[in-house]
Amino acid sequence: MTFRPILAACALSIGLTLPAIADDDPAIAARQGQFKLLALNFGVMGGMAQGRMEYDAEAAQTAADNLYHLTRVDQMVLWPEGTDSDSVDGTRANISIWEDLDDFVEKFGALQMAAESLQDVAGDGLDEMRAGVGALGQTCQACHEAHRDEAS
Amino acid sequence: MRRGLAISLGIVLLVIGAGLWWLSAPDPLDTDSLAWMEGDAEAGRDIFLAAGCGSCHMAPGSDVDPLLLTGGREFPSDFGTFIAPNISPDPDHGIGDWSQAEFINATMRGISPDGRHYYPAFPYTSYVRAEVQDMADLYAYMMSLPADATPSRAHDLGFPFNIRRGVGLWKALFLRDDWVITGDLTEDEERGRYLAEALSHCAECHTPRSALGALDHDQWLLGAPNPSGRGRIPAIAGEGFDWTAFDISAYLDTGFTPDFDVVGGTMAAVVNNLHKLSSSERDAIAAYILRAR
C-alpha cells in the first residue's frame, strides 16, 4: 500500500527530469526525413561537382527539380514549439530556431532561393551546376552553423 | 619536541611551496633571439587561416567579419567559462602595443606580455610545436588587420582555476612540444602533421581530456564530448571512421561530408579557413588524419 505513492512520486520525478522521447513527435521524424531527402538529391549533384561521378545533365536536372520541390514543403508543421534539443532527445534542432525564428526563416528562404537558382542551371553543364551547388551548400552551412547542435 | 615538529613541518611546507612557486614560474622563449626575426605578412595570412585564430576571436554570432578580432565569444567548460579576448591590433584593448617577441611568447608559451600564464583554452598547447618564423609571419599579418576598441572581458572561472599561477603547474605537467604521431611519415603526412598538430589544433576538440583538462594522447582524435554544448565532437580516427583521403580533403574544402550532409557548428569556421588554403595543404591534413588512424 505504502509504496504506491512512492512509485507515483518516482514516475512523476522521472517524467519531470527526463526529456520526452523525440520519436513521439512525428514532426521531428518528418523534418529529419526531409533533410535526408535533401542530402540524397544534393549528393547527386555534389558527387558530380566533386568528380566522384561523371556529369549527367539529365540526372542533375532531376535532382535539382527534386530539391526545388523539397524546399517548397510547408515548414509550419515541421517545427512545433517544444521540439528543440533542450526539450526532447533525438533532435539537433537548437532552441535558437524558436528564439530567433526570423533568422531561421530567413536562412530557410536563402535555401529556397539557392534551390531555385540551381534548378535553373543544373542541366546546363558541369561548371554551371558546380557554382549552383556551392551556393546552395553555403545556405545549408549558414543555418547549420547557427542553429544545429553537434551530433551525439 | 612539539615545537620542533612544528618548525620542521613549517620548513617542509615552505620548501614545497617554494618548489611549486618555482615549478609554476613562466618559462619564456629567449626574447633576444625573437626580436630580430623578419615577419612576412602575406605568408602570415596562411598561418592565420591554418591556425584558426579568427574562429574563436571574431565577434560572437554568425555573419560577423572573421578578420575583426574583437573577442567576446564564450567557451563554457568544466572549469568555468572562458571568454576570448580582443586580439585586434588596438593598442589599448587589443595586442597593438605588443612586440613581436611578446606575441611569440604568447602563442608558443602561453605567457602574456606582463609575464602571466594564459589558460590552455588558448591552444598554445598546439602552437608550441610551430616554427618561430611562422609566428613572426603571423604577427606581421595580424598587425595589419583592422583594430577594434572593444574591451576584453574577464573569464568566469571558479576556485581554484581562477588562480593563474596554477596554470604553471599544469604546463609543467602537460605542455609538451614533441609530436604525438611519430614514426616513418611521408613528406605529405609530415606537412599534415605540422598543420594538424601545430597550427590547426584539431586534437584540442577531437581528443578527449582528463579531469585536469589534459588531452588523452591514447585516444588521439577519437572524438570527445562537446565542452560548449550538446552532442559530441566526432571521431576522426579509429574503427568507425571510414573516410578516404579524398573525403577528408573535400570536406575541408567544401564542408560536404561523403553523404552530402553540410558542415555546421564550430567546424564551419574551420572549413571557411581551410577552404582558402591551397588544396595541397588540405590533402596533407587528410594524409595525416589517415596516418593517425
Contacts between the chains, C-beta under 8 A, distances in Angstrom:
chain1	res1	chain2	res2	distance
A	39	B	259	6.1
A	39	B	260	4.8
A	39	B	261	5.6
A	40	B	260	7.6
A	42	B	260	5.0
A	43	B	259	6.7
A	43	B	260	3.5
A	46	B	254	7.9
A	46	B	256	5.4
A	46	B	260	4.6
A	47	B	260	7.6
A	50	B	250	5.4
A	50	B	254	7.4
A	50	B	256	7.4
A	52	B	246	7.9
A	85	B	230	5.5
A	92	B	230	7.7
A	92	B	231	6.8
A	134	B	254	7.2
A	137	B	254	6.2
A	137	B	255	6.3
A	137	B	256	6.2
A	137	B	262	5.5
A	140	B	262	3.7
A	141	B	255	5.2
A	141	B	262	5.2
A	141	B	263	5.7
A	141	B	264	6.5
A	141	B	268	5.4
A	141	B	271	7.6
A	142	B	62	6.7
A	142	B	63	7.6
A	143	B	264	7.6
A	144	B	262	5.9
A	144	B	263	6.6
A	144	B	264	2.5
A	144	B	265	6.9
A	144	B	268	6.7
A	145	B	62	5.5
A	145	B	263	7.9
A	145	B	264	5.1
A	145	B	265	6.6
A	145	B	268	4.0
A	145	B	269	7.7
A	146	B	62	4.5
A	148	B	264	4.5
A	148	B	265	6.7
A	149	B	229	6.3
A	149	B	230	4.4
A	149	B	231	4.9
A	149	B	265	7.3
A	150	B	226	4.8
A	150	B	229	6.9
A	150	B	230	6.4
A	150	B	231	3.2
A	150	B	232	6.0
A	150	B	233	6.3
A	150	B	234	7.7
A	150	B	265	5.4
A	151	B	231	5.4
A	151	B	232	6.8
A	151	B	234	6.7
A	152	B	230	6.9
A	152	B	231	4.4
A	152	B	232	5.8
